[in-house]
Amino acid sequence: MRRDVQLRTATPEDLEWIHELRHRVYAEELGQHAPDPAGRLRDGLDGDNVYLVAARGEDRLGFVSLTPPWLGRYGLDKYLDREELPLLAEPDVFEVRILTVEPRWRSTAAAPLLMYAALRWIAARGGRRVVAMGRTELLDMYVSAGLRPVGRTVRAGAVTFEVLTGEVAALTGVVRDRHGSVVERLRSRVDWRLDVAFEPRPDGCEHGGASFTAIGTDFRDLHRRHRVVAADVLDAWFPPAPGVRAALAEDPDWAARTSPPTGAEGLLAEIATARALPVETLAVGAGSSDLIFRAFGRWLTPDSRVLLMDPGYGEYAHVTERVIGCRVDRFRLRREEGWRIDPQRLSAAVAAGRYDLVVVVNPNNPTGRHAPAAELRAVIAGAPERTRWWIDEAYLGYVGTGESLAQLAATDRRVVVCSSLSKMYALSGVRAAYLVAEPDTAASLRRWTPPWQVSLPAQLAAVAALRDPEHYRECRQRTHVLRGRLAAGLAGLDGSLVVEESVANFLSVTLPSGGPSAARLVAECRRHDVYLRDLSPLSPEYRGRTVRVAVRDTAENARIVAAFGAALDALRPGPAASGAAAPAGLPVAGGAR
C-alpha cells in the first residue's frame, strides 16, 4: 500500500526550508516578525529544538517545533517570566511551537498529523505536560485537541497568541476517545519514520517484555526462545534452585489439575520462617503487580495524593495516575547526584506535600541505586502520621536482607514492604510475591485476596526456593561478576558511552547527545534478536538516550555487546550508515511502516 505522508525528524536539508517557510508565514503573511532581506527567519533555539516534518514525495507539507525541558529555556521565555508562568520551571514540560503548514496543504490532514506526531514524540521522552502558544483565531482547533488556555495572552507583532497547556496522558485520551477512528484511518497512509510507536500501548503502561513478541505470544514456536536474548526484562539469567525443579517435575499432572491451598497457608508459613516475621503480618499475591493493584485500589481514590520517585518503576505511575486517577507528584532523582535519594530533600518534600502515599523502590528500578535502610528509617520516622509508605524491595536480595524494612513494616501502620519472589528466585514465570504490613493492614488485604490467588505450581516453587538460600546466594554473587564484565564490554565499544552499573541484575548505557536515540539503538539491536529496554518513556531525565540492559549469562552477554556495537556502527552518521539509520525506527512504529 502506498504511504501518502511521511513523518520524520528534520534533516539538515529540511532546516533551510523551515527557515524559509517561517519567513513566508510569520513575517510576510502574518506580520509577526519584520521581513528579512534574505527571506529566512531563524530562531534562538534552532540549534537545540527538535523539528518534525510532514512530507509527500518531494513536497514538504509542514513542520512543528519541540523544545524539551532539559534545554532549560523555552520560546515562551521571550514573552513571560517564570513567575508569570511557573509551570515552565517544572522538569517534565515540553513546549510545542510554530506548527506551520504550507498554504496549499492547510486543508489536509498535515496539521493534525504533526500535532499527533508531537504528542507521541513527547510521550516517548517521558513528557507529562505540554505548553504551547496557539494563535487566537485557531483556538478552537487546539481546544478540540484537548489543550486548555492558562489565562495568559501573548502579543507578537500583529499576532495574538493564547498560552495553552495539557497533560500528555489526558491529550492521549482525547485522541483515543474523540479521534481514534481518524487516527486509525490515517495510520495506513502514513510512512512513520519517528523513533516511537505510532500508537501508545493499549493499557497505557510502558512495560518491558517486547522480547516475547519475537518468540510468539501464541506459544506455537517456543523454540525461538533459544535465539532471542531477552535483556529488556529483568528475569533472572540463572535457573531456579534444584529443589524448585524437582517440586515442579515430581508430578506435573497433579500440580496442573489440583487446586492449591486456598489461602497459600504453607507459603505464608515458609515466608514467615525465612524472614523471621509473624505470619499474621503477611499477604501473598501472584507477583508484585497483583499486590500493587489490589492494595492501591483499596487505599487510594482520585482525591489521594501520591509521591513517586522519578525515574521509577512505571507500573506505579500507571496504577496511581491512569487506573485510579490520583494526584501524583514526582520526587526528582538527579543524574548529577548519582541518582541517589537525598534524605533531607525527601523529608522536606514529604513534609510539604500532605501525601497519602509515598512509593520508594529500593533498590530503585530503573536507576539501580540503593538507599540505605537507616536513611529511609529516619525519613519515615520524621514524616507526617497520615502518610503511608510503600517500600518495594524486589531487588533487595542483591544488597542483602539486612537492609530490609520488613521488620519495621510488621509493627508500623504507616509502612508496607512489597517483595517479589519472581526476580530474586528465578520464578518470574510462576508469579509469586508477598507484602509485609502490621497485622490489621495485612488481614484487610488477605480478606480482599481471592481464594487460590497463587497457583499450586507457584506455591510449590516458591516454598522450595525459600528453602535453598545458598543456591541463590551463589547466583547473586555470580550476577555481580557478570554485570561487571558486561559493563566493561559495553564501555569498550565507544568512549562516548556512559555505562552505569546498578547494585542489581542490570545496568544502563547513555548514548552521547550527538548520537542515535535510545529508541533507534534498541530497534537496531532487535535486528540481531537482542532485546534491550529504552528507558526514555519513564522520565525526561533520560533525555531519550538511555538504555537498560539486563544481565544474562556469559554467552548472551557477548551477544549483547556484539549487537550493541553493530547497532552503533549502523547508526553512525556518514555515507556508509545513511541508508541504515532511517529504517532503524520502523520496528518501533508497530504497523505504521
RABELFEN-V234984 format. One record per helix or strand of 3 or more residues. SS is the DSSP state (H for helix, E for strand). FROM is the first residue (numbers start at 0). LEN is the number of residues. If there is no record, write none. Layout:
ss->[SS	SS]
from->[FROM	FROM]
len->[LEN	LEN]
//
This chain:
ss->[E	H	E	E	H	H	H	E	H	H	E	H	E	E	H	E	H	H	H	H	H	H	E	H	E	H	E	H	H	E	H	E	H	H	H	E	E	H	H	H	E	E	H	H	H	E	H	H	H]
from->[4	11	49	58	68	74	85	92	102	109	128	135	147	158	167	189	210	221	241	251	264	278	281	287	304	313	326	334	342	356	372	387	395	400	405	414	432	438	455	468	497	505	517	535	539	545	553	577	585]
len->[5	18	7	9	3	4	4	9	3	15	7	9	9	9	20	3	5	5	9	6	11	3	4	12	6	11	6	3	11	5	9	5	3	3	4	6	4	9	11	23	4	5	9	3	3	5	18	6	4]
//
